[in-house]
């Protein structure tokens, strides 16, 4: 049950003197978050410190790892004006869809906005309201086995063609040597938000655009986008296992961390886990930017990241804002980067020597973050989730061999046009 706040009691006549002599009443808060890797462990550490500082206690409400499932549950709770959740951890793409149910943090965070990457702040601003504040940003990496590349005299691939050729050669050689489980490349191929990220990277790096452009125009149905998806289709059952069509982040990491992949596409959270004592690839890998399309010469990394938002239906909004300020502070972001390799949104931390020593990927990733490709949540507004679902479905169908990329993208364009007429025009 929520504690009654002092501000409410103070309105009662005759209690002024009594309240002046009483200690502040602590709040009982709740925070909803999904997790992969060490997210919950890191959050518990942070919340213990928050309780020591403020006296407020915080319950973690764990959500499914799938961001698609998280979003669906958030929408149900907020539509019902649920007061049980005070703070939500939100994906970078959700601001336009959830804004009406979230507290405007513009005034509460006015003294900190300038510390953070402008693009991240902008992504969480809807119609002039700052509806969430950044915990960390994200951009994926190409993980590669340094020992295997050295063994076979190969360079780190810079194009998708080079990756496919190197992955196939090493995979086949390792299988002939007795490791029948070795795969050349693992990624996220399941039909969910993660495949929107992977698919967008393939398309954008081949010059095929970004599904829907910043003006809301549908751009996905083009030859370069189709060629990119056909290329990725050729990896399935060749350098990637057929089961990749059901892989999310953790399934990919599972194959990689047991030593059964040459390359992996994943987010920075996998870096410290890969160097854990229980990892078969500890000390045997490094990261590089994702490959470029051979013709475009451009690499594309999808912009990710997570933020904290206060529910309009929270009965302890002041304490909830205190929690957001604490968890997004420079000290909290530094500790998070050191423990989990989550990328800070505070630019100064990319030059922090303690962060660089603990997690080299963080110091190396600032330029990747700055040029990361956003998903089209801003131009498609409240329809983004439906737009993304239509895209990841078309990509998954193509990877599975159910129709050509050209046919699937043609159908996708028709579905997106219907969504546009009903939602974001």
N, C-alpha and C positions, 0 to 999 in steps of 0.2 A: 504494500500500500504506500502511496506517496506521502511524504511528510508535509505538513502544512507550513508554508513559507512565512517568514517573519513579516514580509510586506503585507500579507493578508491579515495577520494578527494585529499589526500596527494600526489597522483601520478601526479596531474596536476601541471604544472610549475608555479612558482611565487606565490603559495599559502602558502608556509611554514610559513612565518611571520604571515599571517592572521590566520592560523589554531592555532598557538601557543597562540593566544589571545582569541580563541573561546572555550566555554564549550563543553564537549563531547556530541555527538549526541546519543540520546537514541534509542534503538531498539524496534520494535513492534514484539513480539514473539507470538507463539501459541503452546499449549501443548495439545495432545490428550490423553484422559484417559476415561476408563469405570469406573463405580462406584457402590459400594454397601455401605449401611450404611452412614457414615459421610464423605466419601472420598472427595466429591466435596466441602463440607463445610470446611473441614480441608485444602484443597488445596487453596481455596480462602484466607484463613487466612495467609497461607505461602506466597502466591503471593503478597499480600499487603505489607508484610515486604520486600520482594525482590524488589518491585518497590521503596519503600522508600530508600533502600540502594543503588540501582544502577540507578534508573531513567528509567529502562526498563519496559515496560508494557507487560502483558501476557494475552492472550485470552485463555480460556478453551474451547476446542472442546470436548463436551461430547459424549461418545460412548455408544453403547448398553451394558447392564450389562453382557450379555453372552460373555465369553471370546472367544468362537468359532466365534461369529459374529464380534467381535473386530478384531480378527486375519485376517479374510477374508477382512475387509475393509482396514486394514493396508497394506496387500499385494497388493491390487488394487492401493492404493495411491503411494506406493513405486515403483511399476512396471511402473507407469505413470510418475515417477520422479517429483511428486507433491512438489512444493516449499512452499505450504501454511502451512504445518505442520513442525515446527522446532524441537520439542521434542515429542517423543512417550513414553508413559508409557507401558512397555512391560512385559509380563509374563515370569517367570523364564525359561520356556520351549522353548521360541521363538528364542533365540540367534542364533542357527545354521541355522534357516530358513531365518532370516532377515539380517544376518551379512553383506552380499554383499552391502546392501543399507545404512549401518550405519557408522558413523565416529568412527575411532579408538580412544578410550579415554585413552589409556595406558599412554601417556606422560602427559596429562592434570590431571590425577588422581594418578600419581605416588607417590605423597606425602601422599595419603590417603589409598592406597590399604591395607596396613598392619593393619589398624584399623578394617577391616571387616572380617567376618567369611570366612575362606579360601574356603570352599565348594561353597559359593555363588559367590565369585569372579571367581572361576574356571568355574562355570556354565555359566558365561557370557563371557568367553574367547573362541574365535573360531580361530583356526589356528594362534595363537599368538596375535590376536587382541582382546582388551577389548571393546566389542561392546555395552555394557550397564553397568550402575553402579547402585548398589542396593539402593532402598528407604526403603524397609522392606522385611523381610522374613515371612514365614507362615508355620504353621503345625496345623492340625485340632485337635479338642478336643471332648471328650464326655461330653456333657452338661447333668446334672441330677438335678432333683427336690429334694432338700434336705428335704423339708417339707413332701413330699410324701414318701420318703424312711424312714424317721423317723416315720411317721404315721403307716407304715406297718412293721416296724422293719426289714428293709432290708439294706444290705451293698451295697456299690458301686460295681457294677459288674466288674470283671477283665477278664472274658472270654465272648465270644459271646454267649455261651450257658447260662451263668448266666444272661446276659442282656436279652435274649429272655424270660427266665422264670420269671424274676422279672418284666419285662415290661408287660407281659401277666397277671400276678397276680394283679398288681396294676391297670392296664387298666380295667380289668373286675370288680374289686371291686368298682372303681370310677364310672363306668357306672351303676352298680347296685344301687349305692348311688344317682344317678340322673344326672350325667354328661355324657350324651350320646355322647358328642364330644371328649371325652378323647381317646388319642392314646398312645400306648406304646413307639413307636420309630419313629422318622422322620429323613430322610436323603435326599440325592440328587439322585433321580432315573431317571431323564429325560435323553434322549439321547444327551449328550453334554460333554464337557471336564470335568465337575464336576463329571460325573459318571465314567470317567476313573480314577479319584482320588479315589472315594469310592470303585470301583471294585478292583483297585490295592491294597488297604488296606486290603480288605477281602482276596484276593488271597495270598498276601505276608504273612499275619498273620497266614495263615494255611500252610505255607511252600510251596506254589505253585509257587514261583518265582516272576519275575517282568516283565512279558510279553515278553520282549526281553532283554537279559543280556548285560553286558557291552562290550562284544565282538561282539555283533550284532547277536547272535544266538537266534532263536525263542524258547522260553521255556514255553509258556502259555498252551500248550495242554498236560495237565497231570492230574492225578486223584485227587491230592490235590486241584488244582485250580477248577476243576469241583465240588468237594465236597463243597468248599467255596461258589460258586455261587448258588448251590442248596440250601444251608442253607439260604442264603439271599433271595432266591425266596420264601422260606417258611414264611418269615416275611410279605410279601405283602398280604394284606387282612386279616392278623392275628394281629400282633402287629403294623403294619404300614398300613395306609389307602391305598386303591387301587389307589387313586390319587397320591401317592408318585411317580408313574411312570412318572409324569410330573413336579415334584418338582425340582427346582434349589435352590440355597442358600436362596434366599429371601422368597420363598414359604415355605421352612422348618422353617425358622425363624418366619414367620407369624403365623404358627400353634403353635410353641413353645411359642412365646411371648404373645399369648392370653391365655396361661395356659392350652393348650389342648394336651400336650405331656409330658410323663415321662422322656424320653431321646431324645437327638438330637445330630446328628453329624454335626458340623459346624466349621468354622474358628474363630479365636479370635475376629474378628471385631464384632461378635454378643454379646460379653460379656458386653461392656458398654451400648449397646442398650437394652439388657435384664434388665439392672438395671436403665433404664430411668424412668421418672415419669409416662409415658404412658404405662408402661409394667405391665401386670398382674402377672409376676413372679419376680418382683423386690424384692431382698433380699431373694428369695426362691430357689436359685440354686447355683451350683458350677460346676467346671470342673475337669475332670480326663483324663488320657491318654486313647486312644481308647482301647477296649478290645483285648485280645489275642486269638488266636486259642487254643483250649483245648489241642491239641496234641503237637503243636509247642511251646506253652507257650510264643510266641512272639507277641508283639504289633507292628503294622505298621502304621505310620502316613505319608501321602504323603507330600513331600516337595513342598511348594508353594512359593509365593513371587513375588514382582514387582520391576521393575528397570526402569531407565530412559535412553533413547538412543537419540542421535542427528542424524537427517536425513542428509545424504550426499547432499541432494538437498536443504537444508536450505540456505538462502541467508545471514543469520546472525549467522554463526556457533560459532564465538567467544562468542557472547552474549548467545547463546543457551547453550554452555558449562558452562558459568557463572551460568545459571539457574540450570543446573544439579548439579553443585558443591554446590549451596545453598540448594537445596531440599534434597540432600543426606548427608548433614553435620551432625555432632553429635547433634547440637542444634535442627535442624529440625527433626531428628529422635526421639529425646527425646520428643519434643512437640507432634509429631505424636503419639507416644506410649501413652502419657498421655491422649490425646484427643480421640483416636480411638482404643487403645489396639493393634495397629499394631506392630509386633515384630521387634525390631531393628536388623540390621546386624552388628552393632558395639558392640562387646562383653561387653565392659565396662558398657553399659547402663543396662544390666541385674542386675547389682549391685547398680544401682542408687536408693537412698531411695525415691526420689520424684516419680519416675516411679512406684516403688513397692507400694507406698501408694495409688496412683491414680488407678492403674490397676494391682491387684495382679497376674492376669494370666500371665503377662509379666515376672515377676521375677521367676515364677514357671515353665516357659516353655523352658528355655534354653537347658535342657538336651533332651527334645523332639525334638527341632529343630536340635540339633547336630546329632541325630540318624535318622532323617526323611529319608524316601525312595524316591529317585528321580524317576521321570517318564523317560522312555527311549528315551529322545530327543537327547542326545549326540550320541548314537550308530546308531540311525535311521536317523540322519541328516535332510536333507530337506524333508524327507518322514514322519517325525514324525506326522504331522497333519493327514495324511491319515491312519497311523498306529493306532493312538488314536481313530479316527472315527470308524475304523473296530472293535476295542476292545469295545468301549462303545456301539456300535450297538449289538454286541454279548451278552453283559451283559444285556442290556435293553430287548432284545428278550427273554433271559432266565428268567428274573424277571417277564415278562409278560406271561410266560407259553407257548411261541411259540418255542417249541423244548426243548430238555434237554440240560443241561450245557455241557455234554460230546459231543453231536452232534454239538452244536453251536461252541464249542472250536475247534473241528475238522475242521469245515468249516473255522473258523477264521485262523487257521494255514495255510490252503491252500491259503487264500487271502493274508496273510502276506508274504508267500513265493514268490508270484507274485510281491508284492511290493518290496521285498528285491532284486529280480533280476533286477528290473528296477530302483532302487534308492540308496540303501545304501551299496551294496557290493563293 
